[in-house]
Amino acid sequence: MLFGSSGIRKLYSQELLSLGPLVGAAVAVDAKRVVLATDSRTSRSTLKDAILSGLLSGGAEVRFGGIAPTPSVALAAGNADAGVMITASHNPENYNGYKLFRPDGSSYTLAQQAEIEERAASPVYAAWDKQGSVTPADIITPHKEKILADITVPESVKVIVDCGNGAGGRITPVVLGADGALVIPVNCDASGKFARPSEPLEKNLLHIPALIKKTGSSCAVVNDGDADRMMAFDNRGRYVDGDQLLALFAKYLDAKQVVTTVDASMAIEEVADVRRTPVGDSFVSEELLSWGTFGGEPSGSWIFPKHSLCPDGPYAAALFAEISSEWDVAEELDALPKYTILRDAVMTPHGKEIMHQLGAENPTDGIRFSDENGWYLIRASGTEPKVRCTAEGRTKEDAKRMLEAGMSALKNAEKEVQ
C-alpha cells in the first residue's frame, strides 16, 4: 500500500526515489496536463526529476512551479488535469513524498489512489515521439491574488509569521503585508533545513509568546513545511489549539455546517451542525463536495470550499489576522466551550494487526467509543509506527476515565497480536 492518510510519504531513500517514475507514469495515463511543484526540502530536486521523468514518459505536458505551497498546486490544478506536490508536509526534513490533486483542488480519492497503485505496479510509457514537455510556471501569484480577493489584513495589525523554513515563506508574509499590515517574519526563508520542527505544535513554538510580548503584536501565525497547515497565537501570546481554531473560524464565517474528523472536540457541536470523517484532510474535502460550508481538523488543516478543497495555510493565516483586527480574539476564545482532551500512544510496528484485533476495518480510520460524557478514539498512525489513543470528557475525570479505557483496550489488543 503506497498511500497513507495524506499522499505517499516516507523517509528519503532509494525506495522513495524509485517510486517517482512509476507514480508519474501512472498519473499521466489520464492526466495530460499536470502542475508540479515542491516544498523546500533539500531532496526536492532529486524527487522532482524522478517523478517528472515518469510524467514526461507518459506524455504529460507539465507546468513546473518550483518551490511553492501545496495549496498553490491544488489551486493551479484547476487549469490542468492534475496537480502533483513533492512534500512530506509537517514531517522532519529527512522525509519526503508525493501528493496528488484533482482539478477541484481535492486530493485523489481512495478509488483513484488504488488505481494509481495498480498502474504503478505495471507502468505504461508513451512512444518516443509522444513524450511530454515541461515549462516553468508562476503558480504563487494567482494563489496570492485569490486570497486577497477574499481577505483584508489592515494596517492596524502587527503579525508574526513563522513559516518554519518551508514553502509558506514564498507567500504567507506577502499576503499578510499586502494591505499594509506590519509583518514580522520568522524562519521565512525557504531553506529546507528547518530551524524548528515543522509540525506546528505548541511545544515546537516556545519562542513565539515572548516575541508577541516583545513586539506588541496582534497575533502570530505559523505554517508547516508545505503550508497546508496553519496554527496561531492570540493577542495575549497564547497558543490557540486546533479545536479552538475550528470553532473560531466557524463562528466568524457563520458556518452552520462544519465537516471535521473523528478526533475533533465535541465542543464544535455546540457551534454548528457537524459531520465527522476519518482522520485526514482528504476525507474532509471529499465530504465537503456534497455537504458543509467549512471544514478542518485539529492538526491545523483548514478547508474553505468556496476558495479551495485543499487545506490552505496562507489563506487561514490571513483569515486569522483579519479576525484579530476585528475581534479581541483572546476574549472570543475564552467564551467558546472547551473540554479536556488527553492523548497517549503505543509505539509498535504492529498497528495494522492491533487495529484489526480491535475490529477496525481500516487501521488509520480507527475505532471510536462514546457515551454522554465523552469519547475515545484508537487509530493507527498513517506516517509513524504507532497507535494513538485520544480521549475527551466533559470533566477532567471523564477524560481520564475515557483515556484509561482506551489505553487498556489498546494494550490488551497489542498482547493478542504479539
Helices and strands as residue ranges (DSSP letters): E 8-11, H 14-28, E 33-38, H 44-57, E 61-67, H 70-76, G 77-79, E 82-86, E 95-101, H 110-121, G 128-130, E 133-136, H 140-150, E 158-162, G 167-170, H 172-177, E 182-186, G 202-204, H 208-215, E 219-223, E 230-233, E 239-240, H 242-253, E 257-261, G 266-270, E 273-277, H 281-288, E 294-297, E 301-303, H 313-326, H 329-335, E 340-347, H 351-358, E 367-371, E 374-380, E 386-393, H 396-417
